[in-house]
Amino acid sequence: MTAFYHLAAQDFDTTFAQAMMAGTYVQLPRCPMCKTAIRERVAPLVIEWDLGSDQIADFTWPEVLNELVVTERVRSAFLAERFKGVGFEPVEMIEKADLRRPRNRAIAHNRVRLPYDGPPLWSLAVRSSCRLDLEKSGRSLVRECEACKRTRMIVHDSKATLVIRPESWEGTDFFRIQEMGGGVFVGENVRNAIFEHGFTNVDMKQRGYLPIASKGTF
């Protein structure tokens, strides 16, 4: 079996610019039973750069680990590898209207400023998802609302590896696991490509094993 990995930001790395999401979600009506707020992700991904640095990494994480912004360098490499289960969508950037570029050069370099004139940036869109074998993964789900079907995961064994249900996996290089929220998972070919190209601000944590790969995959 082949290992798979969870993509994550490098811990405590403040070298690179950080971004926040802005206007990427549409608020939907609250659940009539539990009153939980529900929102829907819509394109394009809209970000605003935060204070801290003007250096853009190959991977930027605007909302924890659910959203990824990548450079043209990453997009070109992944397209050349013909990885399955991934696409690339435009990114829009906004800046507060009253934000002025400081005259002090040192201060000016603590933020990515608009208009942006660097290489294109892309929202990495994962096109495939699969299901978790909860029992083998040491987890279970508890239904918390019958109206909106909201669930809560209980982890019985934090050291257990994640096991994918074979019939649910589409044989892709990129995928999400429906029971694990919006995290992005990849196979060993993607992991190897990231290492070979030396992409910045990305870490890969092994989480489990994929079903036996079909010919030509991984």
WOZINOR-V208164 format. One record per pair of residues at least 6 apart in sequence whose C-alpha atoms are under 6 Angstrom apart, sorted by the first residue. I is the first residue (numbers start at 1). J is the second residue. D is the distance in whole Angstrom. If there is no record, write none. Layout:
BEGIN
i:I j:J d:D
i:I j:J d:D
END
This chain:
BEGIN
i:1 j:212 d:5
i:2 j:209 d:5
i:2 j:210 d:5
i:3 j:208 d:6
i:3 j:209 d:4
i:4 j:186 d:6
i:4 j:187 d:5
i:4 j:206 d:6
i:4 j:208 d:6
i:4 j:209 d:6
i:5 j:185 d:5
i:5 j:186 d:5
i:5 j:204 d:6
i:5 j:205 d:5
i:5 j:206 d:4
i:5 j:207 d:5
i:6 j:184 d:6
i:6 j:185 d:5
i:6 j:204 d:6
i:6 j:205 d:5
i:7 j:184 d:6
i:7 j:203 d:6
i:7 j:204 d:5
i:8 j:202 d:6
i:8 j:203 d:5
i:9 j:201 d:6
i:9 j:202 d:5
i:9 j:203 d:6
i:10 j:201 d:5
i:10 j:202 d:5
i:10 j:203 d:5
i:16 j:53 d:6
i:16 j:55 d:5
i:16 j:56 d:6
i:16 j:57 d:6
i:17 j:53 d:5
i:17 j:54 d:5
i:17 j:55 d:5
i:17 j:56 d:5
i:18 j:50 d:5
i:19 j:48 d:6
i:19 j:49 d:4
i:19 j:50 d:5
i:19 j:62 d:5
i:20 j:47 d:5
i:20 j:48 d:5
i:20 j:62 d:5
i:21 j:46 d:6
i:21 j:47 d:4
i:21 j:62 d:6
i:22 j:46 d:5
i:22 j:47 d:5
i:24 j:42 d:6
i:24 j:45 d:5
i:24 j:46 d:6
i:25 j:40 d:5
i:25 j:41 d:5
i:25 j:42 d:6
i:26 j:39 d:6
i:26 j:40 d:5
i:27 j:39 d:4
i:28 j:38 d:5
i:28 j:39 d:5
i:30 j:36 d:5
i:30 j:37 d:5
i:30 j:38 d:6
i:45 j:91 d:5
i:46 j:92 d:5
i:46 j:93 d:6
i:47 j:93 d:5
i:48 j:93 d:6
i:48 j:94 d:5
i:51 j:110 d:6
i:51 j:111 d:5
i:52 j:110 d:5
i:52 j:111 d:6
i:53 j:110 d:4
i:53 j:111 d:5
i:54 j:109 d:5
i:54 j:110 d:5
i:54 j:111 d:4
i:54 j:112 d:4
i:57 j:200 d:6
i:57 j:201 d:6
i:58 j:70 d:5
i:58 j:71 d:5
i:58 j:199 d:6
i:58 j:200 d:5
i:59 j:69 d:6
i:59 j:70 d:5
i:59 j:201 d:6
i:60 j:68 d:6
i:60 j:69 d:5
i:61 j:67 d:6
i:61 j:68 d:5
i:65 j:183 d:6
i:66 j:182 d:5
i:66 j:183 d:5
i:68 j:123 d:6
i:68 j:124 d:6
i:69 j:122 d:5
i:69 j:123 d:5
i:70 j:121 d:6
i:70 j:122 d:5
i:71 j:121 d:5
i:72 j:120 d:6
i:72 j:121 d:6
i:83 j:173 d:6
i:84 j:172 d:5
i:84 j:173 d:5
i:85 j:126 d:6
i:85 j:127 d:5
i:85 j:128 d:5
i:85 j:172 d:5
i:85 j:174 d:5
i:86 j:125 d:6
i:86 j:126 d:5
i:86 j:127 d:5
i:86 j:174 d:6
i:87 j:125 d:5
i:88 j:122 d:6
i:88 j:123 d:6
i:88 j:124 d:5
i:88 j:125 d:6
i:89 j:122 d:6
i:89 j:123 d:5
i:90 j:122 d:5
i:91 j:122 d:6
i:91 j:123 d:6
i:102 j:108 d:5
i:128 j:175 d:5
i:129 j:175 d:5
i:129 j:176 d:5
i:129 j:177 d:6
i:130 j:168 d:5
i:130 j:169 d:5
i:130 j:177 d:5
i:131 j:165 d:6
i:131 j:168 d:6
i:131 j:177 d:6
i:131 j:178 d:6
i:132 j:164 d:5
i:132 j:165 d:6
i:133 j:163 d:6
i:133 j:164 d:6
i:133 j:165 d:5
i:134 j:140 d:6
i:137 j:160 d:6
i:137 j:161 d:6
i:137 j:162 d:5
i:137 j:163 d:5
i:138 j:156 d:5
i:138 j:157 d:5
i:138 j:160 d:6
i:139 j:154 d:6
i:139 j:155 d:5
i:139 j:156 d:5
i:140 j:153 d:6
i:140 j:154 d:5
i:141 j:152 d:6
i:141 j:153 d:5
i:142 j:151 d:5
i:142 j:152 d:5
i:143 j:151 d:4
i:144 j:150 d:6
i:144 j:151 d:5
i:161 j:207 d:6
i:161 j:208 d:5
i:162 j:207 d:6
i:162 j:208 d:5
i:166 j:211 d:5
i:173 j:186 d:5
i:173 j:187 d:5
i:174 j:185 d:6
i:174 j:186 d:5
i:175 j:185 d:5
i:176 j:184 d:5
i:176 j:185 d:6
i:189 j:218 d:6
END
